[in-house]
Amino acid sequence: VSLMWEKPDHDGGSRIMGYLVEMQPKGSEKWGVATQSKTCDAVVSGLSSGQEYLFRVIAFNEKGKSDPRLLAVPVIAKDQSIAPDFRLLFNTYSVQAGETLKIEV
């Protein structure tokens, strides 16, 4: 899942060094760190398809960690569908009449 958020209004007097993204599977009481980012976006992988997750973000700097900020709504993980794409080495191929052209992808 790809997540984005806005940086906090206040940094506590010290530059923000990064963000912790935590996740909680639906039905669980436990939050766990899913990933860490230095920017206001992150990609979380390794999720179970069909499972619903909550996400929250914690900003941190040399002074400590912020309170967690819940991100929008729960997310249901789905398998990503990407259309196949390939590039041929040449734009044209010559084949004698009656012969077969075989391209392995």
C-alpha positions as CSV (number, residue, x, y, z in Angstrom):
1,V,0.0,0.0,0.0
2,S,1.2,3.5,-0.8
3,L,0.7,6.1,1.9
4,M,1.1,9.9,2.0
5,W,0.6,12.5,4.8
6,E,1.3,16.1,5.6
7,K,4.2,17.1,7.8
8,P,3.2,18.3,11.3
9,D,2.4,21.9,12.0
10,H,5.0,22.0,14.9
11,D,8.3,20.3,15.0
12,G,8.9,20.7,18.8
13,G,11.9,23.1,18.2
14,S,14.0,20.6,16.3
15,R,14.1,19.5,12.6
16,I,12.1,16.3,11.9
17,M,14.5,13.5,11.1
18,G,11.9,11.0,9.9
19,Y,8.6,9.2,10.3
20,L,7.6,5.8,11.6
21,V,4.7,4.1,9.9
22,E,2.8,1.7,12.2
23,M,0.1,-0.7,11.2
24,Q,-2.6,-2.7,12.9
25,P,-4.5,-5.5,11.3
26,K,-8.2,-5.4,11.9
27,G,-9.2,-7.3,15.0
28,S,-5.8,-6.9,16.6
29,E,-5.0,-4.6,19.6
30,K,-1.3,-4.4,18.7
31,W,0.4,-1.8,16.6
32,G,3.7,-2.6,14.9
33,V,6.2,-0.6,12.9
34,A,5.7,-1.3,9.2
35,T,8.3,1.0,7.8
36,Q,10.3,4.1,8.3
37,S,10.6,7.1,6.0
38,K,12.5,10.4,5.8
39,T,9.7,12.0,3.6
40,C,5.9,12.3,3.9
41,D,5.2,9.1,2.0
42,A,5.9,5.4,2.3
43,V,5.2,2.1,0.7
44,V,4.3,-0.8,3.0
45,S,4.7,-4.3,1.4
46,G,4.2,-7.8,2.6
47,L,0.5,-7.3,3.5
48,S,-2.0,-10.2,3.3
49,S,-4.5,-9.8,0.4
50,G,-8.0,-9.2,1.6
51,Q,-6.9,-8.2,5.1
52,E,-7.9,-4.8,6.5
53,Y,-5.3,-2.6,8.1
54,L,-5.2,0.7,10.0
55,F,-2.1,2.9,9.6
56,R,-0.7,5.7,11.7
57,V,2.4,7.9,11.5
58,I,4.8,9.1,14.2
59,A,7.2,11.9,13.5
60,F,10.6,11.9,15.3
61,N,13.5,14.2,15.9
62,E,16.4,14.5,18.3
63,K,13.9,15.6,21.1
64,G,11.8,12.4,20.7
65,K,8.6,11.1,19.1
66,S,5.3,12.8,18.4
67,D,1.9,11.4,19.3
68,P,0.7,9.0,16.6
69,R,-1.5,10.4,13.9
70,L,-4.1,8.0,12.5
71,L,-4.2,8.0,8.7
72,A,-7.7,8.5,7.2
73,V,-9.6,5.2,6.9
74,P,-8.8,1.5,7.1
75,V,-7.2,0.0,4.0
76,I,-8.0,-3.4,2.5
77,A,-4.9,-4.9,0.9
78,K,-5.3,-6.2,-2.7
79,D,-3.0,-7.9,-5.0
80,Q,-1.6,-5.4,-7.5
81,S,-2.6,-6.0,-11.1
82,I,-0.1,-4.7,-13.6
83,A,-0.6,-5.1,-17.3
84,P,2.3,-7.0,-19.0
85,D,4.8,-4.9,-20.9
86,F,7.8,-5.8,-23.0
87,R,10.1,-4.3,-25.5
88,L,11.4,-6.0,-28.6
89,L,15.1,-5.7,-29.5
90,F,14.2,-4.8,-33.1
91,N,11.3,-2.9,-34.7
92,T,11.2,-5.2,-37.8
93,Y,11.8,-8.8,-38.4
94,S,12.2,-10.6,-41.8
95,V,10.9,-14.1,-42.2
96,Q,10.7,-16.2,-45.4
97,A,7.3,-17.1,-46.6
98,G,6.1,-20.3,-44.9
99,E,8.5,-20.0,-42.0
100,T,7.5,-19.3,-38.4
101,L,8.5,-16.3,-36.3
102,K,8.9,-17.2,-32.7
103,I,9.3,-14.5,-30.1
104,E,9.9,-15.7,-26.5
105,V,8.9,-13.3,-23.7
